[in-house]
Amino acid sequence: GLVSVGDTKVQLNNLDIHGFAVVGEGRVYVSISPVLAQAGWALMAVSPLVSTFGWLFALELQNHLNGFSITG
């Protein structure tokens, strides 16, 4: 893909995205590599994706559902 960093366009090719959830502990891990130094700030826009997975696999507390319980 192509991301914009200010006026600079940075081409992202051959990136690996890895993720896994530890459902019993309510934790999610996501990594993207390799990330070019010029693209680091532009990729901050990806952080809502991580938050969504965290919501889906969060631990359920009494009277509170996690995302998976709601979405199925």
Backbone as ProteinMPNN parsed JSONL, in Angstrom:
{"seq_chain_A": "GLVSVGDTKVQLNNLDIHGFAVVGEGRVYVSISPVLAQAGWALMAVSPLVSTFGWLFALELQNHLNGFSITG", "coords_chain_A": {"N_chain_A": [[0.817, -1.177, 0.0], [0.21, 2.362, -0.021], [1.197, 5.007, 1.949], [0.704, 8.261, 3.326], [2.97, 10.552, 4.602], [2.954, 13.435, 5.866], [3.918, 15.496, 3.306], [5.18, 13.518, 2.012], [5.154, 10.494, 0.251], [5.033, 7.113, 1.103], [5.879, 3.959, 0.079], [4.632, 0.817, 0.89], [5.619, -2.4, 0.889], [5.55, -5.961, 0.859], [5.029, -6.497, 3.623], [4.612, -8.033, 6.799], [1.89, -9.01, 8.731], [1.06, -9.93, 11.862], [-0.93, -11.554, 14.282], [-2.382, -12.496, 17.39], [-4.59, -13.864, 19.834], [-4.896, -14.208, 23.325], [-7.178, -15.701, 24.667], [-8.134, -16.661, 27.159], [-6.866, -14.982, 28.922], [-7.535, -12.501, 28.098], [-5.981, -10.94, 26.35], [-4.45, -9.361, 23.489], [-2.269, -9.506, 20.729], [-0.617, -7.753, 18.194], [1.43, -7.371, 15.393], [3.387, -5.564, 13.017], [5.674, -5.86, 10.454], [8.516, -5.526, 8.259], [8.74, -2.154, 9.444], [9.185, 0.842, 7.878], [11.183, 3.624, 8.862], [10.241, 6.118, 8.003], [7.552, 5.668, 7.75], [6.439, 5.188, 10.209], [4.884, 7.058, 11.857], [2.675, 7.438, 10.193], [1.481, 4.959, 10.237], [0.262, 4.895, 12.66], [-2.41, 5.227, 12.416], [-3.441, 2.726, 12.236], [-3.894, 1.799, 14.741], [-6.605, 1.782, 15.814], [-7.543, -0.663, 14.824], [-6.227, -2.577, 16.376], [-7.346, -1.944, 18.846], [-9.982, -2.734, 18.39], [-9.749, -5.545, 18.169], [-8.862, -6.047, 20.746], [-11.156, -5.343, 22.201], [-12.904, -7.293, 21.236], [-11.846, -9.689, 22.3], [-11.596, -9.321, 25.026], [-11.593, -9.931, 28.585], [-14.542, -11.072, 30.168], [-16.384, -9.274, 32.5], [-18.361, -9.259, 35.518], [-21.664, -8.543, 34.745], [-20.884, -7.227, 32.418], [-20.283, -7.473, 28.999], [-17.977, -8.875, 26.613], [-16.713, -8.018, 23.309], [-16.928, -10.282, 21.618], [-18.976, -11.771, 22.779], [-21.107, -10.132, 22.234], [-21.09, -9.831, 19.416], [-20.838, -12.413, 18.446]], "CA_chain_A": [[0.0, 0.0, 0.0], [0.871, 3.659, -0.051], [0.774, 5.878, 3.045], [1.2, 9.63, 3.245], [3.589, 11.085, 5.802], [3.068, 14.828, 5.456], [3.924, 15.579, 1.84], [5.962, 12.394, 1.503], [4.451, 9.229, 0.04], [5.891, 5.971, 1.423], [5.347, 2.706, -0.455], [4.792, -0.322, 1.797], [5.543, -3.665, 0.162], [6.047, -7.162, 1.527], [4.924, -6.408, 5.074], [3.951, -9.135, 7.49], [1.035, -8.641, 9.85], [0.823, -11.103, 12.704], [-1.741, -11.269, 15.45], [-2.996, -13.613, 18.09], [-5.315, -13.514, 21.062], [-4.846, -15.126, 24.464], [-8.561, -15.496, 25.065], [-8.299, -16.911, 28.583], [-6.282, -13.878, 29.687], [-8.061, -11.245, 27.578], [-4.918, -10.15, 25.736], [-4.303, -9.447, 22.036], [-0.983, -9.026, 20.231], [-0.572, -7.517, 16.753], [2.696, -6.761, 14.978], [3.599, -5.295, 11.595], [7.111, -5.733, 10.236], [9.294, -4.423, 8.817], [8.15, -0.83, 9.281], [10.182, 1.853, 7.55], [11.176, 4.745, 9.799], [9.419, 7.195, 7.456], [6.134, 5.296, 7.788], [6.012, 4.913, 11.577], [3.781, 7.915, 12.292], [1.5, 7.213, 9.342], [0.845, 3.698, 10.623], [-0.485, 5.066, 13.91], [-3.828, 5.121, 12.067], [-3.827, 1.311, 12.346], [-4.147, 1.461, 16.145], [-7.993, 1.365, 16.106], [-7.693, -2.08, 14.509], [-5.788, -3.312, 17.563], [-8.356, -1.712, 19.882], [-11.148, -3.557, 18.058], [-9.452, -6.924, 18.557], [-8.838, -6.056, 22.21], [-12.55, -5.337, 22.646], [-13.511, -8.588, 20.911], [-11.332, -10.805, 23.106], [-11.404, -8.907, 26.414], [-12.229, -10.769, 29.595], [-15.866, -10.621, 30.585], [-16.572, -8.988, 33.918], [-19.746, -9.427, 35.923], [-22.586, -7.565, 34.164], [-20.264, -6.571, 31.273], [-19.952, -8.413, 27.955], [-16.915, -8.491, 25.68], [-17.202, -7.88, 21.937], [-17.295, -11.567, 21.035], [-20.291, -12.139, 23.319], [-22.113, -9.302, 21.575], [-21.114, -10.038, 17.961], [-20.921, -13.823, 18.135]], "C_chain_A": [[0.864, 1.245, 0.0], [0.321, 4.491, 1.096], [1.396, 7.249, 2.845], [1.749, 10.044, 4.601], [3.875, 12.549, 5.485], [2.943, 14.907, 3.948], [4.646, 14.408, 1.198], [5.079, 11.165, 1.382], [5.43, 8.094, 0.293], [5.199, 4.708, 0.936], [5.649, 1.579, 0.528], [4.583, -1.602, 0.997], [6.079, -4.781, 1.045], [6.092, -7.025, 3.048], [4.24, -7.651, 5.612], [3.127, -8.56, 8.633], [0.708, -9.922, 10.605], [-0.036, -10.692, 13.89], [-2.225, -12.547, 16.097], [-3.622, -13.114, 19.378], [-5.109, -14.608, 22.092], [-6.199, -14.951, 25.148], [-8.753, -15.663, 26.561], [-7.762, -15.793, 29.461], [-6.767, -12.514, 29.198], [-7.017, -10.343, 26.964], [-4.862, -10.409, 24.237], [-2.957, -8.859, 21.662], [-1.074, -8.885, 18.719], [0.776, -6.884, 16.441], [2.721, -6.607, 13.466], [5.099, -5.133, 11.41], [7.463, -6.047, 8.784], [8.594, -3.095, 8.534], [9.285, 0.156, 8.997], [10.059, 3.023, 8.512], [10.268, 5.874, 9.312], [7.932, 6.913, 7.605], [5.593, 5.126, 9.194], [4.822, 5.732, 12.026], [2.532, 7.678, 11.477], [0.757, 5.948, 9.749], [0.144, 3.78, 11.974], [-1.986, 4.98, 13.65], [-4.333, 3.682, 12.171], [-4.223, 0.962, 13.777], [-5.611, 1.159, 16.468], [-8.267, -0.102, 15.783], [-7.316, -2.929, 15.715], [-6.811, -3.157, 18.678], [-9.594, -2.57, 19.644], [-10.921, -5.0, 18.461], [-9.381, -7.053, 20.077], [-10.235, -6.11, 22.785], [-13.19, -6.696, 22.395], [-13.107, -9.68, 21.898], [-11.062, -10.435, 24.554], [-12.069, -9.908, 27.363], [-13.598, -10.196, 29.935], [-15.876, -10.408, 32.091], [-18.043, -9.151, 34.25], [-20.567, -8.25, 35.399], [-21.988, -6.765, 33.009], [-19.865, -7.637, 30.264], [-18.735, -7.93, 27.167], [-17.507, -8.461, 24.269], [-17.648, -9.186, 21.326], [-18.667, -12.021, 21.52], [-21.398, -11.362, 22.632], [-22.23, -9.652, 20.086], [-21.236, -11.495, 17.559], [-19.828, -14.251, 17.225]], "O_chain_A": [[2.093, 1.173, 0.019], [-0.892, 4.665, 1.207], [2.476, 7.38, 2.268], [1.077, 9.905, 5.623], [4.913, 12.871, 4.906], [1.96, 14.433, 3.378], [4.717, 14.316, -0.028], [4.34, 10.832, 2.309], [6.539, 8.102, -0.242], [4.069, 4.418, 1.331], [6.793, 1.408, 0.95], [3.49, -1.852, 0.488], [6.958, -4.56, 1.878], [7.081, -7.394, 3.68], [3.39, -8.243, 4.948], [3.607, -7.729, 9.405], [0.152, -10.868, 10.047], [0.125, -9.598, 14.432], [-2.449, -13.555, 15.427], [-3.234, -12.084, 19.929], [-5.144, -15.795, 21.766], [-6.345, -14.161, 26.081], [-9.471, -14.874, 27.176], [-8.159, -15.668, 30.619], [-6.454, -11.489, 29.804], [-7.133, -9.119, 27.035], [-5.176, -11.501, 23.764], [-2.546, -7.835, 22.209], [-1.551, -9.791, 18.037], [1.216, -5.97, 17.138], [2.15, -7.416, 12.734], [5.732, -4.358, 12.126], [6.728, -6.796, 8.141], [7.936, -2.937, 7.505], [10.223, 0.283, 9.784], [8.955, 3.375, 8.929], [9.597, 6.518, 10.119], [7.129, 7.845, 7.585], [4.388, 4.936, 9.361], [3.845, 5.175, 12.526], [1.428, 7.715, 12.02], [-0.465, 5.875, 9.619], [-0.506, 2.82, 12.387], [-2.754, 4.691, 14.567], [-5.543, 3.456, 12.19], [-4.835, -0.082, 14.0], [-5.855, 0.33, 17.345], [-9.132, -0.719, 16.405], [-8.009, -3.893, 16.039], [-7.116, -4.121, 19.38], [-10.189, -3.077, 20.594], [-11.811, -5.624, 19.04], [-9.799, -8.069, 20.631], [-10.485, -6.835, 23.748], [-13.932, -7.2, 23.238], [-13.936, -10.503, 22.288], [-10.361, -11.17, 25.25], [-12.987, -10.632, 26.98], [-13.78, -8.98, 29.981], [-15.429, -11.263, 32.855], [-18.883, -9.179, 33.35], [-20.196, -7.092, 35.594], [-22.531, -5.72, 32.649], [-19.186, -8.601, 30.618], [-18.49, -6.728, 27.065], [-18.663, -8.833, 24.066], [-18.635, -9.219, 20.592], [-19.437, -12.596, 20.75], [-22.506, -11.872, 22.464], [-23.337, -9.759, 19.557], [-21.688, -11.796, 16.454], [-19.752, -15.425, 16.86]]}, "name": "protein", "num_of_chains": 1, "seq": "GLVSVGDTKVQLNNLDIHGFAVVGEGRVYVSISPVLAQAGWALMAVSPLVSTFGWLFALELQNHLNGFSITG"}
